[in-house]
Amino acid sequence: FSNGKAPGRTLSILQKANGRLDGQLKPTKVPLPENWRRAKDADGATYYWNTVTRAATYEIPVALPAGWHERRDPKSGVIYWYNSATRETLPHPPRPPPPGPS
């Protein structure tokens, strides 16, 4: 967060996502995509922040498509996305692949 503080929040992500407010749900630790970290705000709600882009969200982050990585240029500070298999570089996050045939 730009001010160094997480925004206040009273509902946990799990409660919000499942529409449950009764406190019976127990959050589970899911593996996070590369460069994402889990933290708690002042109200104790879990949020996620990206160590490269410095983005923060209360939604569980989605992994990049296979082979893609977020990077920050050390000299300019510009964020870019790099595919280690194809060596393609993008100035924006890659689009997920289209769904396969059903």
Secondary structure, DSSP 4 states (H G I P E B T S, - for coil): -TTSSPPP-SS-HHHHHHT--SS------PPPPTTEEEEE-TTS-EEEEETTT--EESSPPPPPPTTEEEEE-TTT--EEEEETTT--EESSPPPPPPPPP-
